[in-house]
Amino acid sequence: MQKSRFKVRAVLKPLSVAILAAAVVPAFAADDVAPAIEAAMQRDLGLSGTQLAQYLKAERLAMQQEKQLAKAQGRHYAGSWIEKQADGSYAFVVASTSLKPQKTPAGVEIRNARHSLASLNAAKAHLDLLVTLGNKTPKGVYTWAVDVPSNTVTVGIAPNAEQAAIDFIARSGVDEATVRFETLDEAPKLHMDVKGGFGILRNPGDGYLYACSIGFPVRQGSSTLGFATAGHCGNTNEVTYYEPSQWTLGVRLGSYAASNFPSPGNSGPDMAWVKLDSGHTGLPQVYGWGNPDITVAGSTEAPVGAAVCRSGRTTQWRCGEIKAKNVTVTYQSGETILNLTHTSACSEGGDSGGSFITGPGQAQGVLSGGSGNCRIAGGRRGNSYFQPINPILSAYNLTLVTSP
């Protein structure tokens, strides 16, 4: 873990702080997407203005139809996702094990699949169970998740770990026909400790400062305000501070009301929330990184294939696509985190806890960790994993602060 030995400097102002989430925008209309997010999506996803409009149309269709179409497939449902076509347009794909012809709304494609989503989820859950029962993940086996476009449980491994992964699957009892291996360039790491940008600091008294990013503003009950962030950013009852400039300890914001993060060799979630001290305000807004601040609209979950943008103190706005949900990740430091969402957005240390959002401003989650970085020009710049926001709200009995 990298730490800063910069001298701690107390900042007396501001006396109160309005807490901003790390990124979000209003409603569901394409023309309501904030310019900052449009620009980041076009930059990071390589979209033209026309393609962006086509994508947003497919996203609206997916958000409106996904649950209804899944229910219609019943036990045959094999997942759904937004897919970019060869001509640059976008379609919403629903996979099914049923061979019967089906009518669908315009813009929706039904695609035949071998395995139902329920059977793939069961296989993935069996691998999770092995870890929760104390079985150690083999060296070089980093992640596993249901990948709906390939209709498999995809296991992310190191370049030289295929045999170890094969042995792991064989010992697990999972049907090998449901499994696919994917080589990852490097092990996922927790993103917590690199200098720079907007964020929060923890000062445990060991001579070091530890940096993360604010996630989304939340409320517990009618009057207790706070914000959601990653569990590895701080322990329950630890104090967190605003960071007005690089590695400068600003005003006290509050303390961690709850934090969940497993120790090395164990498994669990990566979630926390900070209760704000009296005098601070939790606004339904995000820091705009040179653009106007943006409004938090809600927390409707986006489908696989959807574009998602993230914001944090180190790398600011970055966008990618949702690759898989319910992902199990074993970090380089030994902790196994369950139920994360995998995206192709890049991130770096200090971005942890920052928010993931869709173009229409729906909160998706807070950054846990990833691999790679945002400085690699072209090609693969890395992957990020976020802890979904709705389970955080449920676990701590919180409500997302949104605009009326």
N, C-alpha and C positions, 0 to 999 in steps of 0.2 A: 504494500500500500504506500503510495507516494504521499508525503506530508509537506506542509510548509512551515519552515522555522522563522518566517517573517515575524517581527515583533508585533504583538497584539496592540492595536491602537483603538482606544475607545472613542466613539463618535457620539456627541451629545445630541445632534439633530439628524434626521427629523425626530421629534418627540413622539409622533405617531406615524404609522405606516399603513397605507391602503394596500392590502395584499392582492396581487395580480396573479392569475394563473399563467402558465407558460405559453398558451396559445389557443384561441378559439374564435368562431364566427357565428352569425345568426342564421336561423331558419333554413329553408330547403330550396329556395329559388336560386338559379344559377347566377343571376345578377346581384344576389346578396352576398356572394363570396368576397371576402376582404381582398383588396388589391395585393397586400403583402403575401397572403396565402396563394393567390393566383400566380404571382411571380415566382414563389418558391416551388410550386407544383410544376410550372413550365420549365424552370431551371433544372430541378432534380429528376423529373420524370421524362424530360425531353419532349414535352407536348407543345404543339402549335396552338394558337388561339382557337382554331376550329376543332382540334382534337380535345382541347380542354372542355369546350362546350359539349361535345359528344360524350365525353366521360361523365360530366356532371348530370347529363340526362340519364345515362345508364345507372349512375349512383342513386338518383331519385327513384328510379324504377325498382332497384334492388331494395332500398329502404322501405318502400311501400308494399312490395309483393313477397318478400322473402319468407315471412312467417306463414302467410296464407298458402304459398306454393309448397312449402315443406309439409304443412298439415295435409294438403291434398295428396301428397305422395305416400303418407302413412309409413308403414314399415319398409317401403321401397326407397325412401328418401336416402340419398347418398351425398348430400351436401350441395352447396351453391357458391358461386363466385362471380366476380366481374372479370371479363376476359377481353384483352385487346386483340382485335382481329388483324389479319394480314394487311388489310387496306387502311389500318390506322383507326378504324371505328371501334366501338365497344359494344359488348353484348353481356347480358346477364344470363349465366348458364346454371341450370338446375339438373343435377345428376340423379338418376333413378335406376333401380334394378328391375323395374317393370319393363316388359317388352311391348306393352299395349300402346297404340297410337294415342296421343294426347293433344288437346287444344291448349294453347297458352296465349297470354297477352302479347301484343306486338313488342318486339325487342327482347323476348325471353326464348332461350333455346333449351329444349330437353335433351340431355345426353345420356346414353346408356352406360351403366357402370356394373362392375362385377360384385363389389362389396357394398353393403348398406352402411350408412354412417354409424348406425348403432353397433354393427359388428366391428368396425374400425375403432370406434371409441372404446369398446370393450377390450380390444387387444392393447390399445394404448394404456388403458387403466390397469391392465395386468402388469405392464412394465412399471408403472408408477407404484403399484403395490409392493413389488419386489424391493424398491428403494425405501418405501416407508416402513417395511419390515426389517430394515437394517442391512440389506444386501448392498455391497459397494458397487458403484458404477465402474465398469472396466476403464482403465486408462485409455484415453483417446476416444471414448464415447461421450459426446458432448450434449446432444439434444435428442428428443424424439417427440413427434407430434403427428396428428392426422393431417395429411396433405390431401385436401379434397380434389384438386385438379388431377392428381395422379392416382387417386383412389387407393392410397396406401398409407401405412404408418411409416413415415420417413425418419430415419435415424441419422443424425449428423455426426460424422466421425472425422478423426484426424487422417491424413493421407496414408499413414502406415498402420491403421487400426482396423482394417476390414476383417481380419481373421478373429480378432478379439470380439468384434461386434457380432460376427456370425456365431461364435461360441455363446455369447451372451443371449442372443435370440433363441438359439437351440436349447439352452438350459431353462429359458423362461417358459417354454411350452406354448408360446404364441405361434399361430399358423404362419409359417415362413412365406406363404403366398401373399400375405398382406403387407410384407415389409419391403422397404426400399432403402438403400444406403445412399447418402449424399456426403461427399467430401467437403469439409470446411477448411478454409485456409489457416485459421488459427482458433485457439480456444476462446470461448466467450469470457469476458471479464466484467467485474462490477465497475460501473462508471461513477466515480465519486470524487476524485481527488486532483484534478488538473486545474491549474490557475485560469482566471480570466472570466469576464462577463458578469452578468446579473445572476445573483444567487443568494444562498443562505450559508451561514458558517456555524460550525460546532466547535466549541473550545473546551475540551474535557480537562484541561489543566495539565497536560503532559508536555507543554511547550510547542504543540502543533495546532494548526487549524485544519479542519476538514470541511470540504465544500460540496454542496449539492444545489439543486434547483427547486423552486417552489412549483408544486403541481397545481391543483384546482382548489378554489375557495369552497369551504363546506360549512355546514351548520349542524350542530347537535341540539335537538330540541328547538325552542323558539328564540333563544338568545345567545347560545354559546357558539362563537365563531372560530374558525381555524382554517387549515389547508391540508390537503392530502399530499403525500410525498412517498418516497421509497423507504422501506423498513431499514435497509442497511445505512441510511443517512443518519440515524440516531436511535438511541435506546429510550425506553419509557422513562419519563421524568427528566431527561436531559434537556438543557436549555439550548435554543437556537437563536441566531442573531441575523439581522439583515446585513447584506454586504453592499455598501454604497459604492465601493470601488475595489479594485483588485486586492484581495487578501486584507481588506480593512474591516475590522470588527465594528459593525454599526450598532444601532439600537437593538435592544432585546425585543424579540417578537413574541416569544412564549416558550412553552415546553412541550415535549412529546407526550401526548395524552395516552397513546398506545403505539406500539411498534412490534411488528412480527417479522423476524428474519432468522433462518436456521443457522446453527453452528456448522462448521465444516464436518462433512460426513453424515449430516442429517438433511431432512427435506421439509419444505413448508413454503409459505408465501413471502413476498417482499413488499410489505405495505406498512404505512404508518399515517398518523395524522397529528398535527401540531395544534394545540389549543392556544389561541391568541391571548396575549395579555390585554387588560382593560385599556381602552384608548385607541386600539387598532381597529381597522375596518376591513372586512372581507368583501371586496367588490366582485361582481360578476364580470370581470374583465381580465385581459391578459396584457402583458407588456408588449408594445408594438415593434420593438427593435428598429426605431427610426421612423416608423409609420404610426398612424393613430392607434391607440389601444383598442382591443377587440372584445366583443361581448360574448359571454358564455351562453349558449342557447339551450343545451340539454345534454343527454348522455345516451342517445340511441346508438346501439352497437352496429358498426359497419361490417359488411360481409368480406370474406376473403377476396382479394383482388382489388379492393377499394384503395384509393389514394388516401394517405394519412400524412399529416405534418406534425413535427415535434419541435418544441422550443426549450432551450436551456441556456444557462449562463455562459457556457463555453463556446458553443457553435451556433447559437441563435436559431433561426428557422431552417429546418431541413425536412425534406419530404421523401416518401417512398411508397411502397405498396404493402398491404397486409398479405403476408405469405401463408400463415397458418395460425390457428388458435389452439388453446389448451396445450401449449408446448411445455415439455419438461426440459429444463436447462441445468446442466451441472457446470458451475463456474470453475475457472482455473484454480481458485482458492478453496474449492472443495464443497461448497454449499450447493444443494440441489433445490431449485425453485420450481414449483408446480404451477400449471395453469397460466403461463405467460402467453402473450401474443407476439409472433415473429413478424418483423417488418424489414424492408430493404432500406429504410432511412438510416443514414449514418449518425453517429453520436460519439462523444468523447467523455473523458472523465470530468466530473463536475456537472454534467448534464443530468445525472441521476435525479429522479424525483420530478423532473420537468414533464410537462403535459404533452400528450398525443391527441390530435384532433382531426376531424374531417373538414373538407372545404366548407360544408354548410354549418360548421361550428358545433358539432356534437362531440363532447368529451369522450375519449376512448380509454385513456389510462395514463399511468406515470412510468417513466423510464426506469427499468431495472438495470440493464447492462447490455453488452454487445461485443462485437469483434470488429477489427478494422478501425478506420478513422475517417474524418471528413476532408483530409488533406490530400488524398490520393486523386490525382486528376484523371478523369475518365475511368472506364472499366468498373470493377467491383470495389466499392469504397467501404463495404462492411455491412453488418446487420445489427439491428437493435431489437431488444425484447422489452415489452412493457407489461406491467401488472394492470389488468383491466380495472377501470374506475368503479363500475357497478358493484363488483364483489367487495371493494373497499368500503363503499357506502353501506352495504348490507352488514359487513362484519362489525363495523363500529357504530351502527345506527346513526348514520350521517345523511344529510341532504345536500345535494350539490347546489351551490348558490348560482342562480341563473337570473337573467334579465326578465322582467314581467312580460 
